[in-house]
């Protein structure tokens, strides 16, 4: 902050968090078998599952990157 690098640091942390979120969501979807086939067959179930996965991934990212 003293060297006007706060924005640079925040942008770095945001990019890192987004990348980690994308990786976690893809891995969790694959592990739980959440596919485009499920989306076509039962869209509400797919939305429920993806929302749950996103919530779990967000908690992990917050713990790993933000609250450390």
PyMOL Python script that loads the backbone (N, CA, C, O; Angstrom):
from pymol import cmd

cmd.read_pdbstr("""\
ATOM      1  N   UNK A   1       0.832  -1.182   0.000  1.00  0.00           N
ATOM      2  CA  UNK A   1       0.000   0.000   0.000  1.00  0.00           C
ATOM      3  C   UNK A   1       0.879   1.249   0.000  1.00  0.00           C
ATOM      4  O   UNK A   1       0.543   2.249  -0.634  1.00  0.00           O
ATOM      5  N   UNK A   2       1.987   1.191   0.701  1.00  0.00           N
ATOM      6  CA  UNK A   2       2.875   2.343   0.776  1.00  0.00           C
ATOM      7  C   UNK A   2       3.563   2.623  -0.562  1.00  0.00           C
ATOM      8  O   UNK A   2       3.984   3.748  -0.829  1.00  0.00           O
ATOM      9  N   UNK A   3       3.671   1.609  -1.380  1.00  0.00           N
ATOM     10  CA  UNK A   3       4.344   1.764  -2.670  1.00  0.00           C
ATOM     11  C   UNK A   3       3.357   1.755  -3.833  1.00  0.00           C
ATOM     12  O   UNK A   3       3.760   1.497  -4.967  1.00  0.00           O
ATOM     13  N   UNK A   4       2.105   2.023  -3.591  1.00  0.00           N
ATOM     14  CA  UNK A   4       1.062   2.019  -4.624  1.00  0.00           C
ATOM     15  C   UNK A   4       0.991   0.684  -5.369  1.00  0.00           C
ATOM     16  O   UNK A   4       0.799   0.650  -6.585  1.00  0.00           O
ATOM     17  N   UNK A   5       1.148  -0.401  -4.632  1.00  0.00           N
ATOM     18  CA  UNK A   5       1.092  -1.712  -5.252  1.00  0.00           C
ATOM     19  C   UNK A   5      -0.106  -2.515  -4.772  1.00  0.00           C
ATOM     20  O   UNK A   5      -0.208  -3.707  -5.062  1.00  0.00           O
ATOM     21  N   UNK A   6      -0.994  -1.889  -4.057  1.00  0.00           N
ATOM     22  CA  UNK A   6      -2.148  -2.591  -3.512  1.00  0.00           C
ATOM     23  C   UNK A   6      -3.042  -3.128  -4.625  1.00  0.00           C
ATOM     24  O   UNK A   6      -3.457  -4.286  -4.582  1.00  0.00           O
ATOM     25  N   UNK A   7      -3.338  -2.300  -5.616  1.00  0.00           N
ATOM     26  CA  UNK A   7      -4.208  -2.729  -6.715  1.00  0.00           C
ATOM     27  C   UNK A   7      -3.561  -3.881  -7.471  1.00  0.00           C
ATOM     28  O   UNK A   7      -4.236  -4.840  -7.847  1.00  0.00           O
ATOM     29  N   UNK A   8      -2.280  -3.790  -7.687  1.00  0.00           N
ATOM     30  CA  UNK A   8      -1.551  -4.864  -8.371  1.00  0.00           C
ATOM     31  C   UNK A   8      -1.665  -6.164  -7.579  1.00  0.00           C
ATOM     32  O   UNK A   8      -1.910  -7.223  -8.156  1.00  0.00           O
ATOM     33  N   UNK A   9      -1.491  -6.087  -6.280  1.00  0.00           N
ATOM     34  CA  UNK A   9      -1.593  -7.274  -5.426  1.00  0.00           C
ATOM     35  C   UNK A   9      -3.017  -7.838  -5.429  1.00  0.00           C
ATOM     36  O   UNK A   9      -3.208  -9.049  -5.543  1.00  0.00           O
ATOM     37  N   UNK A  10      -3.999  -6.969  -5.305  1.00  0.00           N
ATOM     38  CA  UNK A  10      -5.393  -7.431  -5.307  1.00  0.00           C
ATOM     39  C   UNK A  10      -5.761  -8.088  -6.627  1.00  0.00           C
ATOM     40  O   UNK A  10      -6.461  -9.101  -6.637  1.00  0.00           O
ATOM     41  N   UNK A  11      -5.305  -7.534  -7.734  1.00  0.00           N
ATOM     42  CA  UNK A  11      -5.561  -8.143  -9.045  1.00  0.00           C
ATOM     43  C   UNK A  11      -4.912  -9.517  -9.144  1.00  0.00           C
ATOM     44  O   UNK A  11      -5.498 -10.446  -9.700  1.00  0.00           O
ATOM     45  N   UNK A  12      -3.708  -9.646  -8.606  1.00  0.00           N
ATOM     46  CA  UNK A  12      -3.014 -10.935  -8.609  1.00  0.00           C
ATOM     47  C   UNK A  12      -3.790 -11.968  -7.797  1.00  0.00           C
ATOM     48  O   UNK A  12      -3.985 -13.096  -8.249  1.00  0.00           O
ATOM     49  N   UNK A  13      -4.227 -11.588  -6.616  1.00  0.00           N
ATOM     50  CA  UNK A  13      -4.984 -12.504  -5.758  1.00  0.00           C
ATOM     51  C   UNK A  13      -6.304 -12.887  -6.423  1.00  0.00           C
ATOM     52  O   UNK A  13      -6.711 -14.047  -6.363  1.00  0.00           O
ATOM     53  N   UNK A  14      -6.971 -11.933  -7.051  1.00  0.00           N
ATOM     54  CA  UNK A  14      -8.226 -12.214  -7.746  1.00  0.00           C
ATOM     55  C   UNK A  14      -8.010 -13.203  -8.892  1.00  0.00           C
ATOM     56  O   UNK A  14      -8.783 -14.148  -9.051  1.00  0.00           O
ATOM     57  N   UNK A  15      -6.974 -12.991  -9.681  1.00  0.00           N
ATOM     58  CA  UNK A  15      -6.677 -13.903 -10.790  1.00  0.00           C
ATOM     59  C   UNK A  15      -6.370 -15.305 -10.278  1.00  0.00           C
ATOM     60  O   UNK A  15      -6.840 -16.297 -10.836  1.00  0.00           O
ATOM     61  N   UNK A  16      -5.586 -15.376  -9.221  1.00  0.00           N
ATOM     62  CA  UNK A  16      -5.236 -16.662  -8.627  1.00  0.00           C
ATOM     63  C   UNK A  16      -6.479 -17.375  -8.087  1.00  0.00           C
ATOM     64  O   UNK A  16      -6.630 -18.583  -8.265  1.00  0.00           O
ATOM     65  N   UNK A  17      -7.356 -16.633  -7.434  1.00  0.00           N
ATOM     66  CA  UNK A  17      -8.582 -17.211  -6.879  1.00  0.00           C
ATOM     67  C   UNK A  17      -9.503 -17.708  -7.994  1.00  0.00           C
ATOM     68  O   UNK A  17     -10.085 -18.786  -7.877  1.00  0.00           O
ATOM     69  N   UNK A  18      -9.638 -16.938  -9.064  1.00  0.00           N
ATOM     70  CA  UNK A  18     -10.489 -17.359 -10.181  1.00  0.00           C
ATOM     71  C   UNK A  18      -9.954 -18.635 -10.833  1.00  0.00           C
ATOM     72  O   UNK A  18     -10.713 -19.550 -11.153  1.00  0.00           O
ATOM     73  N   UNK A  19      -8.647 -18.678 -11.021  1.00  0.00           N
ATOM     74  CA  UNK A  19      -8.034 -19.859 -11.625  1.00  0.00           C
ATOM     75  C   UNK A  19      -8.252 -21.086 -10.747  1.00  0.00           C
ATOM     76  O   UNK A  19      -8.587 -22.160 -11.246  1.00  0.00           O
ATOM     77  N   UNK A  20      -8.062 -20.927  -9.452  1.00  0.00           N
ATOM     78  CA  UNK A  20      -8.264 -22.044  -8.515  1.00  0.00           C
ATOM     79  C   UNK A  20      -9.724 -22.491  -8.499  1.00  0.00           C
ATOM     80  O   UNK A  20     -10.010 -23.687  -8.447  1.00  0.00           O
ATOM     81  N   UNK A  21     -10.645 -21.528  -8.542  1.00  0.00           N
ATOM     82  CA  UNK A  21     -12.082 -21.856  -8.587  1.00  0.00           C
ATOM     83  C   UNK A  21     -12.398 -22.692  -9.820  1.00  0.00           C
ATOM     84  O   UNK A  21     -13.075 -23.715  -9.722  1.00  0.00           O
ATOM     85  N   UNK A  22     -11.910 -22.260 -10.983  1.00  0.00           N
ATOM     86  CA  UNK A  22     -12.177 -22.989 -12.225  1.00  0.00           C
ATOM     87  C   UNK A  22     -11.664 -24.418 -12.150  1.00  0.00           C
ATOM     88  O   UNK A  22     -12.352 -25.355 -12.555  1.00  0.00           O
ATOM     89  N   UNK A  23     -10.455 -24.582 -11.631  1.00  0.00           N
ATOM     90  CA  UNK A  23      -9.866 -25.918 -11.519  1.00  0.00           C
ATOM     91  C   UNK A  23     -10.681 -26.789 -10.565  1.00  0.00           C
ATOM     92  O   UNK A  23     -11.010 -27.931 -10.886  1.00  0.00           O
ATOM     93  N   UNK A  24     -11.002 -26.249  -9.404  1.00  0.00           N
ATOM     94  CA  UNK A  24     -11.763 -27.021  -8.414  1.00  0.00           C
ATOM     95  C   UNK A  24     -13.138 -27.415  -8.935  1.00  0.00           C
ATOM     96  O   UNK A  24     -13.556 -28.561  -8.773  1.00  0.00           O
ATOM     97  N   UNK A  25     -13.845 -26.476  -9.560  1.00  0.00           N
ATOM     98  CA  UNK A  25     -15.190 -26.769 -10.074  1.00  0.00           C
ATOM     99  C   UNK A  25     -15.119 -27.883 -11.116  1.00  0.00           C
ATOM    100  O   UNK A  25     -15.927 -28.811 -11.083  1.00  0.00           O
ATOM    101  N   UNK A  26     -14.165 -27.802 -12.035  1.00  0.00           N
ATOM    102  CA  UNK A  26     -14.040 -28.851 -13.060  1.00  0.00           C
ATOM    103  C   UNK A  26     -13.731 -30.210 -12.429  1.00  0.00           C
ATOM    104  O   UNK A  26     -14.320 -31.225 -12.801  1.00  0.00           O
ATOM    105  N   UNK A  27     -12.804 -30.217 -11.476  1.00  0.00           N
ATOM    106  CA  UNK A  27     -12.451 -31.477 -10.829  1.00  0.00           C
ATOM    107  C   UNK A  27     -13.625 -32.070 -10.060  1.00  0.00           C
ATOM    108  O   UNK A  27     -13.871 -33.274 -10.127  1.00  0.00           O
ATOM    109  N   UNK A  28     -14.346 -31.230  -9.333  1.00  0.00           N
ATOM    110  CA  UNK A  28     -15.478 -31.719  -8.551  1.00  0.00           C
ATOM    111  C   UNK A  28     -16.614 -32.206  -9.447  1.00  0.00           C
ATOM    112  O   UNK A  28     -17.251 -33.219  -9.157  1.00  0.00           O
ATOM    113  N   UNK A  29     -16.864 -31.481 -10.535  1.00  0.00           N
ATOM    114  CA  UNK A  29     -17.915 -31.912 -11.451  1.00  0.00           C
ATOM    115  C   UNK A  29     -17.572 -33.268 -12.054  1.00  0.00           C
ATOM    116  O   UNK A  29     -18.431 -34.142 -12.166  1.00  0.00           O
ATOM    117  N   UNK A  30     -16.316 -33.435 -12.440  1.00  0.00           N
ATOM    118  CA  UNK A  30     -15.890 -34.706 -13.015  1.00  0.00           C
ATOM    119  C   UNK A  30     -16.009 -35.836 -11.991  1.00  0.00           C
ATOM    120  O   UNK A  30     -16.504 -36.917 -12.308  1.00  0.00           O
ATOM    121  N   UNK A  31     -15.557 -35.584 -10.773  1.00  0.00           N
ATOM    122  CA  UNK A  31     -15.585 -36.605  -9.724  1.00  0.00           C
ATOM    123  C   UNK A  31     -17.014 -37.012  -9.371  1.00  0.00           C
ATOM    124  O   UNK A  31     -17.276 -38.184  -9.099  1.00  0.00           O
ATOM    125  N   UNK A  32     -17.945 -36.044  -9.375  1.00  0.00           N
ATOM    126  CA  UNK A  32     -19.331 -36.335  -9.009  1.00  0.00           C
ATOM    127  C   UNK A  32     -20.188 -36.738 -10.206  1.00  0.00           C
ATOM    128  O   UNK A  32     -21.373 -37.031 -10.045  1.00  0.00           O
ATOM    129  N   UNK A  33     -19.609 -36.757 -11.393  1.00  0.00           N
ATOM    130  CA  UNK A  33     -20.339 -37.197 -12.578  1.00  0.00           C
ATOM    131  C   UNK A  33     -21.368 -36.195 -13.073  1.00  0.00           C
ATOM    132  O   UNK A  33     -22.383 -36.587 -13.647  1.00  0.00           O
ATOM    133  N   UNK A  34     -21.125 -34.922 -12.861  1.00  0.00           N
ATOM    134  CA  UNK A  34     -22.033 -33.874 -13.331  1.00  0.00           C
ATOM    135  C   UNK A  34     -21.650 -33.556 -14.767  1.00  0.00           C
ATOM    136  O   UNK A  34     -20.617 -32.936 -15.019  1.00  0.00           O
ATOM    137  N   UNK A  35     -22.488 -33.984 -15.711  1.00  0.00           N
ATOM    138  CA  UNK A  35     -22.152 -33.876 -17.134  1.00  0.00           C
ATOM    139  C   UNK A  35     -23.204 -33.075 -17.891  1.00  0.00           C
ATOM    140  O   UNK A  35     -24.251 -32.710 -17.355  1.00  0.00           O
ATOM    141  N   UNK A  36     -22.889 -32.817 -19.146  1.00  0.00           N
ATOM    142  CA  UNK A  36     -23.853 -32.159 -20.031  1.00  0.00           C
ATOM    143  C   UNK A  36     -25.061 -33.064 -20.260  1.00  0.00           C
ATOM    144  O   UNK A  36     -26.164 -32.581 -20.513  1.00  0.00           O
ATOM    145  N   UNK A  37     -24.852 -34.363 -20.171  1.00  0.00           N
ATOM    146  CA  UNK A  37     -25.965 -35.314 -20.304  1.00  0.00           C
ATOM    147  C   UNK A  37     -26.975 -35.101 -19.179  1.00  0.00           C
ATOM    148  O   UNK A  37     -28.183 -35.096 -19.416  1.00  0.00           O
ATOM    149  N   UNK A  38     -26.479 -34.925 -17.960  1.00  0.00           N
ATOM    150  CA  UNK A  38     -27.365 -34.642 -16.830  1.00  0.00           C
ATOM    151  C   UNK A  38     -28.085 -33.316 -17.047  1.00  0.00           C
ATOM    152  O   UNK A  38     -29.272 -33.188 -16.749  1.00  0.00           O
ATOM    153  N   UNK A  39     -27.362 -32.339 -17.566  1.00  0.00           N
ATOM    154  CA  UNK A  39     -27.956 -31.028 -17.820  1.00  0.00           C
ATOM    155  C   UNK A  39     -29.121 -31.146 -18.811  1.00  0.00           C
ATOM    156  O   UNK A  39     -30.155 -30.499 -18.643  1.00  0.00           O
ATOM    157  N   UNK A  40     -28.946 -31.965 -19.831  1.00  0.00           N
ATOM    158  CA  UNK A  40     -30.003 -32.152 -20.832  1.00  0.00           C
ATOM    159  C   UNK A  40     -31.171 -32.948 -20.256  1.00  0.00           C
ATOM    160  O   UNK A  40     -32.328 -32.692 -20.589  1.00  0.00           O
ATOM    161  N   UNK A  41     -30.865 -33.910 -19.393  1.00  0.00           N
ATOM    162  CA  UNK A  41     -31.884 -34.797 -18.847  1.00  0.00           C
ATOM    163  C   UNK A  41     -32.678 -34.153 -17.709  1.00  0.00           C
ATOM    164  O   UNK A  41     -33.903 -34.267 -17.657  1.00  0.00           O
ATOM    165  N   UNK A  42     -31.966 -33.473 -16.795  1.00  0.00           N
ATOM    166  CA  UNK A  42     -32.617 -32.909 -15.614  1.00  0.00           C
ATOM    167  C   UNK A  42     -31.908 -31.603 -15.241  1.00  0.00           C
ATOM    168  O   UNK A  42     -30.992 -31.582 -14.418  1.00  0.00           O
ATOM    169  N   UNK A  43     -32.357 -30.527 -15.865  1.00  0.00           N
ATOM    170  CA  UNK A  43     -31.680 -29.253 -15.724  1.00  0.00           C
ATOM    171  C   UNK A  43     -31.677 -28.736 -14.278  1.00  0.00           C
ATOM    172  O   UNK A  43     -30.679 -28.169 -13.833  1.00  0.00           O
ATOM    173  N   UNK A  44     -32.753 -28.919 -13.558  1.00  0.00           N
ATOM    174  CA  UNK A  44     -32.810 -28.436 -12.172  1.00  0.00           C
ATOM    175  C   UNK A  44     -31.833 -29.190 -11.276  1.00  0.00           C
ATOM    176  O   UNK A  44     -31.196 -28.590 -10.410  1.00  0.00           O
ATOM    177  N   UNK A  45     -31.714 -30.483 -11.477  1.00  0.00           N
ATOM    178  CA  UNK A  45     -30.746 -31.272 -10.711  1.00  0.00           C
ATOM    179  C   UNK A  45     -29.321 -30.824 -11.030  1.00  0.00           C
ATOM    180  O   UNK A  45     -28.483 -30.721 -10.134  1.00  0.00           O
ATOM    181  N   UNK A  46     -29.051 -30.558 -12.310  1.00  0.00           N
ATOM    182  CA  UNK A  46     -27.733 -30.086 -12.726  1.00  0.00           C
ATOM    183  C   UNK A  46     -27.409 -28.751 -12.055  1.00  0.00           C
ATOM    184  O   UNK A  46     -26.304 -28.568 -11.544  1.00  0.00           O
ATOM    185  N   UNK A  47     -28.360 -27.821 -12.053  1.00  0.00           N
ATOM    186  CA  UNK A  47     -28.163 -26.510 -11.432  1.00  0.00           C
ATOM    187  C   UNK A  47     -27.902 -26.674  -9.938  1.00  0.00           C
ATOM    188  O   UNK A  47     -27.004 -26.033  -9.392  1.00  0.00           O
ATOM    189  N   UNK A  48     -28.673 -27.520  -9.278  1.00  0.00           N
ATOM    190  CA  UNK A  48     -28.484 -27.760  -7.847  1.00  0.00           C
ATOM    191  C   UNK A  48     -27.084 -28.295  -7.573  1.00  0.00           C
ATOM    192  O   UNK A  48     -26.399 -27.833  -6.660  1.00  0.00           O
ATOM    193  N   UNK A  49     -26.669 -29.264  -8.366  1.00  0.00           N
ATOM    194  CA  UNK A  49     -25.358 -29.878  -8.167  1.00  0.00           C
ATOM    195  C   UNK A  49     -24.231 -28.881  -8.429  1.00  0.00           C
ATOM    196  O   UNK A  49     -23.275 -28.816  -7.656  1.00  0.00           O
ATOM    197  N   UNK A  50     -24.329 -28.117  -9.490  1.00  0.00           N
ATOM    198  CA  UNK A  50     -23.282 -27.147  -9.829  1.00  0.00           C
ATOM    199  C   UNK A  50     -23.225 -26.035  -8.785  1.00  0.00           C
ATOM    200  O   UNK A  50     -22.135 -25.599  -8.414  1.00  0.00           O
ATOM    201  N   UNK A  51     -24.359 -25.577  -8.313  1.00  0.00           N
ATOM    202  CA  UNK A  51     -24.360 -24.555  -7.262  1.00  0.00           C
ATOM    203  C   UNK A  51     -23.692 -25.074  -5.989  1.00  0.00           C
ATOM    204  O   UNK A  51     -22.926 -24.352  -5.350  1.00  0.00           O
ATOM    205  N   UNK A  52     -23.974 -26.300  -5.628  1.00  0.00           N
ATOM    206  CA  UNK A  52     -23.337 -26.901  -4.464  1.00  0.00           C
ATOM    207  C   UNK A  52     -21.828 -27.008  -4.643  1.00  0.00           C
ATOM    208  O   UNK A  52     -21.064 -26.726  -3.720  1.00  0.00           O
ATOM    209  N   UNK A  53     -21.412 -27.411  -5.819  1.00  0.00           N
ATOM    210  CA  UNK A  53     -19.986 -27.523  -6.114  1.00  0.00           C
ATOM    211  C   UNK A  53     -19.322 -26.151  -6.063  1.00  0.00           C
ATOM    212  O   UNK A  53     -18.238 -26.007  -5.498  1.00  0.00           O
ATOM    213  N   UNK A  54     -19.960 -25.151  -6.641  1.00  0.00           N
ATOM    214  CA  UNK A  54     -19.390 -23.792  -6.615  1.00  0.00           C
ATOM    215  C   UNK A  54     -19.262 -23.280  -5.177  1.00  0.00           C
ATOM    216  O   UNK A  54     -18.271 -22.636  -4.830  1.00  0.00           O
ATOM    217  N   UNK A  55     -20.252 -23.563  -4.354  1.00  0.00           N
ATOM    218  CA  UNK A  55     -20.184 -23.143  -2.952  1.00  0.00           C
ATOM    219  C   UNK A  55     -19.023 -23.824  -2.225  1.00  0.00           C
ATOM    220  O   UNK A  55     -18.294 -23.176  -1.473  1.00  0.00           O
ATOM    221  N   UNK A  56     -18.853 -25.122  -2.448  1.00  0.00           N
ATOM    222  CA  UNK A  56     -17.744 -25.830  -1.817  1.00  0.00           C
ATOM    223  C   UNK A  56     -16.398 -25.299  -2.307  1.00  0.00           C
ATOM    224  O   UNK A  56     -15.479 -25.091  -1.515  1.00  0.00           O
ATOM    225  N   UNK A  57     -16.291 -25.084  -3.603  1.00  0.00           N
ATOM    226  CA  UNK A  57     -15.040 -24.582  -4.174  1.00  0.00           C
ATOM    227  C   UNK A  57     -14.727 -23.182  -3.644  1.00  0.00           C
ATOM    228  O   UNK A  57     -13.569 -22.866  -3.368  1.00  0.00           O
ATOM    229  N   UNK A  58     -15.743 -22.353  -3.503  1.00  0.00           N
ATOM    230  CA  UNK A  58     -15.540 -21.004  -2.984  1.00  0.00           C
ATOM    231  C   UNK A  58     -15.012 -21.041  -1.550  1.00  0.00           C
ATOM    232  O   UNK A  58     -14.120 -20.271  -1.194  1.00  0.00           O
ATOM    233  N   UNK A  59     -15.561 -21.933  -0.734  1.00  0.00           N
ATOM    234  CA  UNK A  59     -15.079 -22.067   0.642  1.00  0.00           C
ATOM    235  C   UNK A  59     -13.617 -22.497   0.671  1.00  0.00           C
ATOM    236  O   UNK A  59     -12.835 -21.993   1.477  1.00  0.00           O
ATOM    237  N   UNK A  60     -13.249 -23.417  -0.196  1.00  0.00           N
ATOM    238  CA  UNK A  60     -11.868 -23.882  -0.261  1.00  0.00           C
ATOM    239  C   UNK A  60     -10.942 -22.738  -0.676  1.00  0.00           C
ATOM    240  O   UNK A  60      -9.892 -22.533  -0.066  1.00  0.00           O
ATOM    241  N   UNK A  61     -11.329 -21.997  -1.710  1.00  0.00           N
ATOM    242  CA  UNK A  61     -10.507 -20.889  -2.194  1.00  0.00           C
ATOM    243  C   UNK A  61     -10.373 -19.813  -1.123  1.00  0.00           C
ATOM    244  O   UNK A  61      -9.286 -19.277  -0.910  1.00  0.00           O
ATOM    245  N   UNK A  62     -11.454 -19.503  -0.462  1.00  0.00           N
ATOM    246  CA  UNK A  62     -11.377 -18.499   0.601  1.00  0.00           C
ATOM    247  C   UNK A  62     -10.406 -18.932   1.693  1.00  0.00           C
ATOM    248  O   UNK A  62      -9.606 -18.132   2.178  1.00  0.00           O
ATOM    249  N   UNK A  63     -10.480 -20.198   2.074  1.00  0.00           N
ATOM    250  CA  UNK A  63      -9.600 -20.698   3.131  1.00  0.00           C
ATOM    251  C   UNK A  63      -8.149 -20.731   2.668  1.00  0.00           C
ATOM    252  O   UNK A  63      -7.253 -20.354   3.423  1.00  0.00           O
ATOM    253  N   UNK A  64      -7.903 -21.179   1.433  1.00  0.00           N
ATOM    254  CA  UNK A  64      -6.544 -21.327   0.930  1.00  0.00           C
ATOM    255  C   UNK A  64      -5.879 -20.002   0.573  1.00  0.00           C
ATOM    256  O   UNK A  64      -4.701 -19.798   0.865  1.00  0.00           O
ATOM    257  N   UNK A  65      -6.624 -19.110  -0.052  1.00  0.00           N
ATOM    258  CA  UNK A  65      -5.996 -17.909  -0.616  1.00  0.00           C
ATOM    259  C   UNK A  65      -6.322 -16.601   0.094  1.00  0.00           C
ATOM    260  O   UNK A  65      -5.473 -15.714   0.177  1.00  0.00           O
ATOM    261  N   UNK A  66      -7.521 -16.476   0.596  1.00  0.00           N
ATOM    262  CA  UNK A  66      -7.941 -15.189   1.132  1.00  0.00           C
ATOM    263  C   UNK A  66      -7.659 -15.086   2.628  1.00  0.00           C
ATOM    264  O   UNK A  66      -7.107 -14.086   3.085  1.00  0.00           O
ATOM    265  N   UNK A  67      -8.032 -16.105   3.389  1.00  0.00           N
ATOM    266  CA  UNK A  67      -7.914 -16.030   4.839  1.00  0.00           C
ATOM    267  C   UNK A  67      -6.573 -16.507   5.373  1.00  0.00           C
ATOM    268  O   UNK A  67      -6.385 -16.582   6.588  1.00  0.00           O
ATOM    269  N   UNK A  68      -5.641 -16.829   4.491  1.00  0.00           N
ATOM    270  CA  UNK A  68      -4.345 -17.352   4.944  1.00  0.00           C
ATOM    271  C   UNK A  68      -3.486 -16.289   5.573  1.00  0.00           C
ATOM    272  O   UNK A  68      -2.368 -16.573   6.003  1.00  0.00           O
TER     273      UNK A  68
END
""", "prot")
cmd.dss("prot")
cmd.show_as("cartoon", "prot")
cmd.util.cbc("prot")
cmd.orient("prot")
